[in-house]
Amino acid sequence: MGKIKPVAKCCRSTPRCRRCPVVVLRAEREKAEKKAMKKAEKKAAKKAA
């Protein structure tokens, strides 16, 4: 999936549109959390072995 370019200002529609800054930031945060979790699991596995 490509990078989503957020719109300048939130339209406050319900449900939020895909390009809403709130949605984009939430998606980026989730992506970063998944990446950090994988890194921590890999580090723990290496330490256990």
N, C-alpha and C positions, 0 to 999 in steps of 0.2 A: 504494500500500500504506500502510495506517495505521501509526501508532506502536504498537510492541509493548511492553506493560507487563511487565517482568521479575518473576519470583517473588522472594520475599525471600531464599531460600537455595537453592543448587544441590542437586538431588537425586542428582547424580553417576550418572545412568543412561547407558547406552550404546545407541544414540547419544544425544547431548544433546537435550533437548526444545527447542522453539522459544522458550519463555519463560525458559529458563535465563539467568541473568545473564551467564555467559561468552559465550553465543551472541549475546545482545543487544549486549554491548559490542563484540564482534568485528564485528557488522554495522554498528554506528555508526562504528567506526574505518574500515571499508572505504568507507562512504559519504563520510566526510570526506576520505579519500585521493582518491577519484574527483573530488570537488568541487575539491580543490586542484590536481589534474592538469589539469582543464579550465581552471581559472583560469590556470595556468602556460602552457598551450598558447595560450590567447587572448592573453596578454601577449607571448609570443614571436612570434606571428603579427603582432601590432600593431607590434612593434619591427622586424620584418623588412620590413614594408611601408612 
